[in-house]
Amino acid sequence: MKSINAQVADLLRPFLKEGDKVIWRDAFRWHDDNGPLPNHFEGASLASLADEFGYDIDWSMNMRHAAIVRKRP
């Protein structure tokens, strides 16, 4: 069974636009559709994580532990 945050990420997917991706937090790890992100990001906030990878948060689709992020132009 998927975690609540993974289920929320699934609910956000229909709202993705070209170049967007969904990230979500499970237990102590952040994930994207490629799997868990490296361990050194485990304590990162959503904002700092998005910034680290050059993404902006779509604040209208930010569910705190799952969000849509957009690549910066």
PyMOL Python script that loads the backbone (N, CA, C, O; Angstrom):
from pymol import cmd

cmd.read_pdbstr("""\
ATOM      1  N   MET A   1       0.838  -1.181   0.000  1.00  0.00           N
ATOM      2  CA  MET A   1       0.000   0.000   0.000  1.00  0.00           C
ATOM      3  C   MET A   1       0.886   1.249   0.000  1.00  0.00           C
ATOM      4  O   MET A   1       1.894   1.305   0.705  1.00  0.00           O
ATOM      5  N   LYS A   2       0.504   2.234  -0.787  1.00  0.00           N
ATOM      6  CA  LYS A   2       1.264   3.481  -0.862  1.00  0.00           C
ATOM      7  C   LYS A   2       1.004   4.336   0.369  1.00  0.00           C
ATOM      8  O   LYS A   2      -0.063   4.277   0.980  1.00  0.00           O
ATOM      9  N   SER A   3       2.013   5.133   0.716  1.00  0.00           N
ATOM     10  CA  SER A   3       1.850   6.079   1.820  1.00  0.00           C
ATOM     11  C   SER A   3       0.874   7.183   1.413  1.00  0.00           C
ATOM     12  O   SER A   3       0.564   7.356   0.235  1.00  0.00           O
ATOM     13  N   ILE A   4       0.404   7.912   2.398  1.00  0.00           N
ATOM     14  CA  ILE A   4      -0.507   9.037   2.139  1.00  0.00           C
ATOM     15  C   ILE A   4       0.150  10.055   1.204  1.00  0.00           C
ATOM     16  O   ILE A   4      -0.484  10.534   0.264  1.00  0.00           O
ATOM     17  N   ASN A   5       1.415  10.386   1.459  1.00  0.00           N
ATOM     18  CA  ASN A   5       2.092  11.386   0.626  1.00  0.00           C
ATOM     19  C   ASN A   5       2.254  10.902  -0.811  1.00  0.00           C
ATOM     20  O   ASN A   5       2.128  11.698  -1.742  1.00  0.00           O
ATOM     21  N   ALA A   6       2.530   9.614  -1.009  1.00  0.00           N
ATOM     22  CA  ALA A   6       2.624   9.066  -2.369  1.00  0.00           C
ATOM     23  C   ALA A   6       1.261   9.110  -3.052  1.00  0.00           C
ATOM     24  O   ALA A   6       1.181   9.354  -4.255  1.00  0.00           O
ATOM     25  N   GLN A   7       0.199   8.878  -2.301  1.00  0.00           N
ATOM     26  CA  GLN A   7      -1.146   8.967  -2.866  1.00  0.00           C
ATOM     27  C   GLN A   7      -1.483  10.409  -3.254  1.00  0.00           C
ATOM     28  O   GLN A   7      -2.111  10.647  -4.285  1.00  0.00           O
ATOM     29  N   VAL A   8      -1.065  11.365  -2.428  1.00  0.00           N
ATOM     30  CA  VAL A   8      -1.278  12.781  -2.761  1.00  0.00           C
ATOM     31  C   VAL A   8      -0.489  13.129  -4.028  1.00  0.00           C
ATOM     32  O   VAL A   8      -0.986  13.855  -4.888  1.00  0.00           O
ATOM     33  N   ALA A   9       0.735  12.615  -4.142  1.00  0.00           N
ATOM     34  CA  ALA A   9       1.530  12.846  -5.353  1.00  0.00           C
ATOM     35  C   ALA A   9       0.789  12.320  -6.580  1.00  0.00           C
ATOM     36  O   ALA A   9       0.787  12.965  -7.628  1.00  0.00           O
ATOM     37  N   ASP A  10       0.163  11.158  -6.453  1.00  0.00           N
ATOM     38  CA  ASP A  10      -0.630  10.605  -7.562  1.00  0.00           C
ATOM     39  C   ASP A  10      -1.784  11.534  -7.934  1.00  0.00           C
ATOM     40  O   ASP A  10      -2.100  11.693  -9.113  1.00  0.00           O
ATOM     41  N   LEU A  11      -2.408  12.142  -6.936  1.00  0.00           N
ATOM     42  CA  LEU A  11      -3.517  13.064  -7.202  1.00  0.00           C
ATOM     43  C   LEU A  11      -3.048  14.343  -7.902  1.00  0.00           C
ATOM     44  O   LEU A  11      -3.820  14.971  -8.628  1.00  0.00           O
ATOM     45  N   LEU A  12      -1.798  14.726  -7.689  1.00  0.00           N
ATOM     46  CA  LEU A  12      -1.259  15.933  -8.316  1.00  0.00           C
ATOM     47  C   LEU A  12      -0.859  15.718  -9.778  1.00  0.00           C
ATOM     48  O   LEU A  12      -0.812  16.675 -10.551  1.00  0.00           O
ATOM     49  N   ARG A  13      -0.570  14.475 -10.164  1.00  0.00           N
ATOM     50  CA  ARG A  13      -0.049  14.193 -11.508  1.00  0.00           C
ATOM     51  C   ARG A  13      -0.920  14.724 -12.650  1.00  0.00           C
ATOM     52  O   ARG A  13      -0.360  15.198 -13.639  1.00  0.00           O
ATOM     53  N   PRO A  14      -2.250  14.675 -12.578  1.00  0.00           N
ATOM     54  CA  PRO A  14      -3.047  15.216 -13.691  1.00  0.00           C
ATOM     55  C   PRO A  14      -2.836  16.722 -13.926  1.00  0.00           C
ATOM     56  O   PRO A  14      -3.203  17.235 -14.983  1.00  0.00           O
ATOM     57  N   PHE A  15      -2.260  17.418 -12.968  1.00  0.00           N
ATOM     58  CA  PHE A  15      -2.046  18.859 -13.084  1.00  0.00           C
ATOM     59  C   PHE A  15      -0.652  19.216 -13.610  1.00  0.00           C
ATOM     60  O   PHE A  15      -0.321  20.395 -13.737  1.00  0.00           O
ATOM     61  N   LEU A  16       0.162  18.205 -13.914  1.00  0.00           N
ATOM     62  CA  LEU A  16       1.509  18.461 -14.417  1.00  0.00           C
ATOM     63  C   LEU A  16       1.464  19.084 -15.803  1.00  0.00           C
ATOM     64  O   LEU A  16       0.636  18.726 -16.640  1.00  0.00           O
ATOM     65  N   LYS A  17       2.370  20.019 -16.024  1.00  0.00           N
ATOM     66  CA  LYS A  17       2.563  20.624 -17.340  1.00  0.00           C
ATOM     67  C   LYS A  17       3.932  20.186 -17.842  1.00  0.00           C
ATOM     68  O   LYS A  17       4.710  19.590 -17.097  1.00  0.00           O
ATOM     69  N   GLU A  18       4.220  20.476 -19.079  1.00  0.00           N
ATOM     70  CA  GLU A  18       5.511  20.117 -19.673  1.00  0.00           C
ATOM     71  C   GLU A  18       6.660  20.630 -18.806  1.00  0.00           C
ATOM     72  O   GLU A  18       6.703  21.815 -18.476  1.00  0.00           O
ATOM     73  N   GLY A  19       7.585  19.753 -18.436  1.00  0.00           N
ATOM     74  CA  GLY A  19       8.740  20.132 -17.631  1.00  0.00           C
ATOM     75  C   GLY A  19       8.522  20.090 -16.129  1.00  0.00           C
ATOM     76  O   GLY A  19       9.475  20.265 -15.370  1.00  0.00           O
ATOM     77  N   ASP A  20       7.292  19.863 -15.680  1.00  0.00           N
ATOM     78  CA  ASP A  20       6.989  19.766 -14.245  1.00  0.00           C
ATOM     79  C   ASP A  20       7.329  18.373 -13.731  1.00  0.00           C
ATOM     80  O   ASP A  20       7.468  17.427 -14.506  1.00  0.00           O
ATOM     81  N   LYS A  21       7.458  18.267 -12.430  1.00  0.00           N
ATOM     82  CA  LYS A  21       7.525  16.953 -11.807  1.00  0.00           C
ATOM     83  C   LYS A  21       6.931  17.039 -10.408  1.00  0.00           C
ATOM     84  O   LYS A  21       6.784  18.117  -9.834  1.00  0.00           O
ATOM     85  N   VAL A  22       6.599  15.884  -9.889  1.00  0.00           N
ATOM     86  CA  VAL A  22       6.040  15.782  -8.541  1.00  0.00           C
ATOM     87  C   VAL A  22       7.132  15.252  -7.625  1.00  0.00           C
ATOM     88  O   VAL A  22       7.830  14.296  -7.964  1.00  0.00           O
ATOM     89  N   ILE A  23       7.278  15.880  -6.458  1.00  0.00           N
ATOM     90  CA  ILE A  23       8.146  15.334  -5.421  1.00  0.00           C
ATOM     91  C   ILE A  23       7.311  15.153  -4.166  1.00  0.00           C
ATOM     92  O   ILE A  23       6.372  15.911  -3.919  1.00  0.00           O
ATOM     93  N   TRP A  24       7.657  14.147  -3.374  1.00  0.00           N
ATOM     94  CA  TRP A  24       6.930  13.871  -2.139  1.00  0.00           C
ATOM     95  C   TRP A  24       7.873  13.255  -1.123  1.00  0.00           C
ATOM     96  O   TRP A  24       8.934  12.733  -1.464  1.00  0.00           O
ATOM     97  N   ARG A  25       7.465  13.328   0.114  1.00  0.00           N
ATOM     98  CA  ARG A  25       8.271  12.830   1.227  1.00  0.00           C
ATOM     99  C   ARG A  25       7.616  11.591   1.814  1.00  0.00           C
ATOM    100  O   ARG A  25       6.426  11.594   2.129  1.00  0.00           O
ATOM    101  N   ASP A  26       8.397  10.545   1.956  1.00  0.00           N
ATOM    102  CA  ASP A  26       7.971   9.327   2.639  1.00  0.00           C
ATOM    103  C   ASP A  26       8.952   9.055   3.766  1.00  0.00           C
ATOM    104  O   ASP A  26      10.166   9.085   3.566  1.00  0.00           O
ATOM    105  N   ALA A  27       8.432   8.797   4.924  1.00  0.00           N
ATOM    106  CA  ALA A  27       9.266   8.536   6.108  1.00  0.00           C
ATOM    107  C   ALA A  27      10.341   9.616   6.214  1.00  0.00           C
ATOM    108  O   ALA A  27      10.041  10.760   6.556  1.00  0.00           O
ATOM    109  N   PHE A  28      11.585   9.258   5.924  1.00  0.00           N
ATOM    110  CA  PHE A  28      12.683  10.218   6.070  1.00  0.00           C
ATOM    111  C   PHE A  28      13.340  10.560   4.747  1.00  0.00           C
ATOM    112  O   PHE A  28      14.434  11.126   4.735  1.00  0.00           O
ATOM    113  N   ARG A  29      12.697  10.230   3.626  1.00  0.00           N
ATOM    114  CA  ARG A  29      13.306  10.462   2.314  1.00  0.00           C
ATOM    115  C   ARG A  29      12.364  11.208   1.393  1.00  0.00           C
ATOM    116  O   ARG A  29      11.154  10.982   1.408  1.00  0.00           O
ATOM    117  N   TRP A  30      12.923  12.094   0.595  1.00  0.00           N
ATOM    118  CA  TRP A  30      12.185  12.728  -0.491  1.00  0.00           C
ATOM    119  C   TRP A  30      12.276  11.819  -1.705  1.00  0.00           C
ATOM    120  O   TRP A  30      13.286  11.146  -1.912  1.00  0.00           O
ATOM    121  N   HIS A  31      11.218  11.800  -2.506  1.00  0.00           N
ATOM    122  CA  HIS A  31      11.162  10.966  -3.709  1.00  0.00           C
ATOM    123  C   HIS A  31      10.705  11.802  -4.897  1.00  0.00           C
ATOM    124  O   HIS A  31      10.048  12.831  -4.744  1.00  0.00           O
ATOM    125  N   ASP A  32      11.072  11.329  -6.084  1.00  0.00           N
ATOM    126  CA  ASP A  32      10.425  11.785  -7.304  1.00  0.00           C
ATOM    127  C   ASP A  32      10.099  10.522  -8.091  1.00  0.00           C
ATOM    128  O   ASP A  32      10.242   9.420  -7.560  1.00  0.00           O
ATOM    129  N   ASP A  33       9.673  10.651  -9.323  1.00  0.00           N
ATOM    130  CA  ASP A  33       9.270   9.464 -10.069  1.00  0.00           C
ATOM    131  C   ASP A  33      10.429   8.537 -10.417  1.00  0.00           C
ATOM    132  O   ASP A  33      10.205   7.422 -10.888  1.00  0.00           O
ATOM    133  N   ASN A  34      11.657   8.979 -10.192  1.00  0.00           N
ATOM    134  CA  ASN A  34      12.831   8.134 -10.419  1.00  0.00           C
ATOM    135  C   ASN A  34      13.243   7.372  -9.160  1.00  0.00           C
ATOM    136  O   ASN A  34      14.186   6.581  -9.196  1.00  0.00           O
ATOM    137  N   GLY A  35      12.545   7.605  -8.054  1.00  0.00           N
ATOM    138  CA  GLY A  35      12.856   6.909  -6.807  1.00  0.00           C
ATOM    139  C   GLY A  35      13.289   7.874  -5.723  1.00  0.00           C
ATOM    140  O   GLY A  35      13.095   9.084  -5.845  1.00  0.00           O
ATOM    141  N   PRO A  36      13.881   7.335  -4.650  1.00  0.00           N
ATOM    142  CA  PRO A  36      14.294   8.193  -3.535  1.00  0.00           C
ATOM    143  C   PRO A  36      15.458   9.103  -3.928  1.00  0.00           C
ATOM    144  O   PRO A  36      16.336   8.716  -4.699  1.00  0.00           O
ATOM    145  N   LEU A  37      15.444  10.308  -3.387  1.00  0.00           N
ATOM    146  CA  LEU A  37      16.553  11.234  -3.596  1.00  0.00           C
ATOM    147  C   LEU A  37      17.674  10.880  -2.621  1.00  0.00           C
ATOM    148  O   LEU A  37      17.420  10.206  -1.623  1.00  0.00           O
ATOM    149  N   PRO A  38      18.906  11.316  -2.883  1.00  0.00           N
ATOM    150  CA  PRO A  38      20.029  10.971  -2.007  1.00  0.00           C
ATOM    151  C   PRO A  38      19.767  11.322  -0.538  1.00  0.00           C
ATOM    152  O   PRO A  38      19.038  12.263  -0.223  1.00  0.00           O
ATOM    153  N   ASN A  39      20.380  10.539   0.341  1.00  0.00           N
ATOM    154  CA  ASN A  39      20.181  10.683   1.786  1.00  0.00           C
ATOM    155  C   ASN A  39      20.458  12.080   2.312  1.00  0.00           C
ATOM    156  O   ASN A  39      19.806  12.508   3.265  1.00  0.00           O
ATOM    157  N   HIS A  40      21.403  12.806   1.727  1.00  0.00           N
ATOM    158  CA  HIS A  40      21.745  14.117   2.296  1.00  0.00           C
ATOM    159  C   HIS A  40      20.631  15.143   2.113  1.00  0.00           C
ATOM    160  O   HIS A  40      20.746  16.260   2.617  1.00  0.00           O
ATOM    161  N   PHE A  41      19.552  14.792   1.404  1.00  0.00           N
ATOM    162  CA  PHE A  41      18.399  15.679   1.278  1.00  0.00           C
ATOM    163  C   PHE A  41      17.292  15.344   2.271  1.00  0.00           C
ATOM    164  O   PHE A  41      16.258  16.012   2.283  1.00  0.00           O
ATOM    165  N   GLU A  42      17.488  14.322   3.104  1.00  0.00           N
ATOM    166  CA  GLU A  42      16.392  13.843   3.956  1.00  0.00           C
ATOM    167  C   GLU A  42      15.842  14.897   4.905  1.00  0.00           C
ATOM    168  O   GLU A  42      14.649  14.869   5.205  1.00  0.00           O
ATOM    169  N   GLY A  43      16.651  15.814   5.384  1.00  0.00           N
ATOM    170  CA  GLY A  43      16.173  16.843   6.304  1.00  0.00           C
ATOM    171  C   GLY A  43      15.817  18.155   5.622  1.00  0.00           C
ATOM    172  O   GLY A  43      15.461  19.128   6.286  1.00  0.00           O
ATOM    173  N   ALA A  44      15.913  18.184   4.302  1.00  0.00           N
ATOM    174  CA  ALA A  44      15.677  19.427   3.559  1.00  0.00           C
ATOM    175  C   ALA A  44      14.197  19.785   3.524  1.00  0.00           C
ATOM    176  O   ALA A  44      13.329  18.913   3.480  1.00  0.00           O
ATOM    177  N   SER A  45      13.933  21.075   3.545  1.00  0.00           N
ATOM    178  CA  SER A  45      12.559  21.541   3.353  1.00  0.00           C
ATOM    179  C   SER A  45      12.224  21.445   1.870  1.00  0.00           C
ATOM    180  O   SER A  45      13.115  21.324   1.030  1.00  0.00           O
ATOM    181  N   LEU A  46      10.959  21.499   1.564  1.00  0.00           N
ATOM    182  CA  LEU A  46      10.520  21.469   0.173  1.00  0.00           C
ATOM    183  C   LEU A  46      11.137  22.627  -0.612  1.00  0.00           C
ATOM    184  O   LEU A  46      11.599  22.440  -1.737  1.00  0.00           O
ATOM    185  N   ALA A  47      11.145  23.812  -0.024  1.00  0.00           N
ATOM    186  CA  ALA A  47      11.691  24.994  -0.704  1.00  0.00           C
ATOM    187  C   ALA A  47      13.185  24.847  -0.982  1.00  0.00           C
ATOM    188  O   ALA A  47      13.635  25.157  -2.086  1.00  0.00           O
ATOM    189  N   SER A  48      13.954  24.385  -0.011  1.00  0.00           N
ATOM    190  CA  SER A  48      15.397  24.250  -0.226  1.00  0.00           C
ATOM    191  C   SER A  48      15.704  23.115  -1.193  1.00  0.00           C
ATOM    192  O   SER A  48      16.667  23.196  -1.956  1.00  0.00           O
ATOM    193  N   LEU A  49      14.907  22.069  -1.169  1.00  0.00           N
ATOM    194  CA  LEU A  49      15.092  20.960  -2.101  1.00  0.00           C
ATOM    195  C   LEU A  49      14.832  21.417  -3.537  1.00  0.00           C
ATOM    196  O   LEU A  49      15.622  21.125  -4.435  1.00  0.00           O
ATOM    197  N   ALA A  50      13.737  22.127  -3.754  1.00  0.00           N
ATOM    198  CA  ALA A  50      13.422  22.645  -5.089  1.00  0.00           C
ATOM    199  C   ALA A  50      14.532  23.584  -5.559  1.00  0.00           C
ATOM    200  O   ALA A  50      14.949  23.520  -6.716  1.00  0.00           O
ATOM    201  N   ASP A  51      15.007  24.448  -4.678  1.00  0.00           N
ATOM    202  CA  ASP A  51      16.067  25.388  -5.022  1.00  0.00           C
ATOM    203  C   ASP A  51      17.349  24.658  -5.410  1.00  0.00           C
ATOM    204  O   ASP A  51      18.018  25.045  -6.369  1.00  0.00           O
ATOM    205  N   GLU A  52      17.690  23.621  -4.682  1.00  0.00           N
ATOM    206  CA  GLU A  52      18.902  22.835  -4.946  1.00  0.00           C
ATOM    207  C   GLU A  52      18.902  22.257  -6.362  1.00  0.00           C
ATOM    208  O   GLU A  52      19.952  22.178  -7.000  1.00  0.00           O
ATOM    209  N   PHE A  53      17.743  21.857  -6.850  1.00  0.00           N
ATOM    210  CA  PHE A  53      17.637  21.236  -8.168  1.00  0.00           C
ATOM    211  C   PHE A  53      17.229  22.216  -9.263  1.00  0.00           C
ATOM    212  O   PHE A  53      17.023  21.809 -10.406  1.00  0.00           O
ATOM    213  N   GLY A  54      17.108  23.513  -8.928  1.00  0.00           N
ATOM    214  CA  GLY A  54      16.769  24.512  -9.929  1.00  0.00           C
ATOM    215  C   GLY A  54      15.308  24.520 -10.328  1.00  0.00           C
ATOM    216  O   GLY A  54      14.970  24.807 -11.476  1.00  0.00           O
ATOM    217  N   TYR A  55      14.440  24.205  -9.374  1.00  0.00           N
ATOM    218  CA  TYR A  55      13.000  24.206  -9.617  1.00  0.00           C
ATOM    219  C   TYR A  55      12.328  25.283  -8.776  1.00  0.00           C
ATOM    220  O   TYR A  55      12.854  25.701  -7.744  1.00  0.00           O
ATOM    221  N   ASP A  56      11.176  25.718  -9.225  1.00  0.00           N
ATOM    222  CA  ASP A  56      10.307  26.589  -8.444  1.00  0.00           C
ATOM    223  C   ASP A  56       9.095  25.775  -8.019  1.00  0.00           C
ATOM    224  O   ASP A  56       8.642  24.896  -8.753  1.00  0.00           O
ATOM    225  N   ILE A  57       8.579  26.064  -6.854  1.00  0.00           N
ATOM    226  CA  ILE A  57       7.403  25.358  -6.344  1.00  0.00           C
ATOM    227  C   ILE A  57       6.151  26.002  -6.902  1.00  0.00           C
ATOM    228  O   ILE A  57       6.023  27.227  -6.906  1.00  0.00           O
ATOM    229  N   ASP A  58       5.235  25.184  -7.369  1.00  0.00           N
ATOM    230  CA  ASP A  58       3.906  25.679  -7.741  1.00  0.00           C
ATOM    231  C   ASP A  58       3.132  25.747  -6.431  1.00  0.00           C
ATOM    232  O   ASP A  58       2.584  24.743  -5.978  1.00  0.00           O
ATOM    233  N   TRP A  59       3.086  26.930  -5.820  1.00  0.00           N
ATOM    234  CA  TRP A  59       2.499  27.066  -4.483  1.00  0.00           C
ATOM    235  C   TRP A  59       1.021  26.711  -4.455  1.00  0.00           C
ATOM    236  O   TRP A  59       0.494  26.372  -3.396  1.00  0.00           O
ATOM    237  N   SER A  60       0.338  26.782  -5.596  1.00  0.00           N
ATOM    238  CA  SER A  60      -1.072  26.374  -5.616  1.00  0.00           C
ATOM    239  C   SER A  60      -1.213  24.857  -5.562  1.00  0.00           C
ATOM    240  O   SER A  60      -2.291  24.340  -5.271  1.00  0.00           O
ATOM    241  N   MET A  61      -0.123  24.145  -5.842  1.00  0.00           N
ATOM    242  CA  MET A  61      -0.131  22.681  -5.802  1.00  0.00           C
ATOM    243  C   MET A  61       0.860  22.158  -4.765  1.00  0.00           C
ATOM    244  O   MET A  61       1.433  21.083  -4.943  1.00  0.00           O
ATOM    245  N   ASN A  62       1.063  22.901  -3.697  1.00  0.00           N
ATOM    246  CA  ASN A  62       1.961  22.514  -2.619  1.00  0.00           C
ATOM    247  C   ASN A  62       1.132  21.948  -1.476  1.00  0.00           C
ATOM    248  O   ASN A  62       0.362  22.670  -0.841  1.00  0.00           O
ATOM    249  N   MET A  63       1.291  20.668  -1.219  1.00  0.00           N
ATOM    250  CA  MET A  63       0.562  20.006  -0.140  1.00  0.00           C
ATOM    251  C   MET A  63       1.491  19.708   1.042  1.00  0.00           C
ATOM    252  O   MET A  63       1.244  18.781   1.814  1.00  0.00           O
ATOM    253  N   ARG A  64       2.528  20.477   1.174  1.00  0.00           N
ATOM    254  CA  ARG A  64       3.550  20.422   2.216  1.00  0.00           C
ATOM    255  C   ARG A  64       4.512  19.250   2.061  1.00  0.00           C
ATOM    256  O   ARG A  64       5.723  19.464   2.015  1.00  0.00           O
ATOM    257  N   HIS A  65       4.016  18.028   1.980  1.00  0.00           N
ATOM    258  CA  HIS A  65       4.898  16.869   1.826  1.00  0.00           C
ATOM    259  C   HIS A  65       4.778  16.240   0.448  1.00  0.00           C
ATOM    260  O   HIS A  65       5.327  15.166   0.199  1.00  0.00           O
ATOM    261  N   ALA A  66       4.066  16.902  -0.439  1.00  0.00           N
ATOM    262  CA  ALA A  66       3.974  16.518  -1.850  1.00  0.00           C
ATOM    263  C   ALA A  66       3.662  17.794  -2.619  1.00  0.00           C
ATOM    264  O   ALA A  66       2.821  18.589  -2.202  1.00  0.00           O
ATOM    265  N   ALA A  67       4.341  17.982  -3.736  1.00  0.00           N
ATOM    266  CA  ALA A  67       4.145  19.227  -4.483  1.00  0.00           C
ATOM    267  C   ALA A  67       4.561  19.057  -5.934  1.00  0.00           C
ATOM    268  O   ALA A  67       5.327  18.160  -6.287  1.00  0.00           O
ATOM    269  N   ILE A  68       4.035  19.941  -6.757  1.00  0.00           N
ATOM    270  CA  ILE A  68       4.495  20.055  -8.133  1.00  0.00           C
ATOM    271  C   ILE A  68       5.592  21.116  -8.157  1.00  0.00           C
ATOM    272  O   ILE A  68       5.443  22.197  -7.588  1.00  0.00           O
ATOM    273  N   VAL A  69       6.688  20.787  -8.821  1.00  0.00           N
ATOM    274  CA  VAL A  69       7.770  21.746  -8.991  1.00  0.00           C
ATOM    275  C   VAL A  69       8.014  21.945 -10.482  1.00  0.00           C
ATOM    276  O   VAL A  69       7.831  21.030 -11.284  1.00  0.00           O
ATOM    277  N   ARG A  70       8.431  23.159 -10.837  1.00  0.00           N
ATOM    278  CA  ARG A  70       8.659  23.529 -12.237  1.00  0.00           C
ATOM    279  C   ARG A  70      10.110  23.941 -12.434  1.00  0.00           C
ATOM    280  O   ARG A  70      10.676  24.669 -11.619  1.00  0.00           O
ATOM    281  N   LYS A  71      10.702  23.470 -13.519  1.00  0.00           N
ATOM    282  CA  LYS A  71      12.070  23.850 -13.862  1.00  0.00           C
ATOM    283  C   LYS A  71      12.131  25.353 -14.091  1.00  0.00           C
ATOM    284  O   LYS A  71      11.275  25.915 -14.775  1.00  0.00           O
ATOM    285  N   ARG A  72      13.121  25.994 -13.531  1.00  0.00           N
ATOM    286  CA  ARG A  72      13.292  27.438 -13.729  1.00  0.00           C
ATOM    287  C   ARG A  72      13.684  27.715 -15.175  1.00  0.00           C
ATOM    288  O   ARG A  72      14.421  26.942 -15.787  1.00  0.00           O
ATOM    289  N   PRO A  73      13.188  28.820 -15.715  1.00  0.00           N
ATOM    290  CA  PRO A  73      13.539  29.160 -17.116  1.00  0.00           C
ATOM    291  C   PRO A  73      15.001  29.542 -17.255  1.00  0.00           C
ATOM    292  O   PRO A  73      15.455  29.852 -18.357  1.00  0.00           O
TER     293      PRO A  73
END
""", "prot")
cmd.dss("prot")
cmd.show_as("cartoon", "prot")
cmd.util.cbc("prot")
cmd.orient("prot")
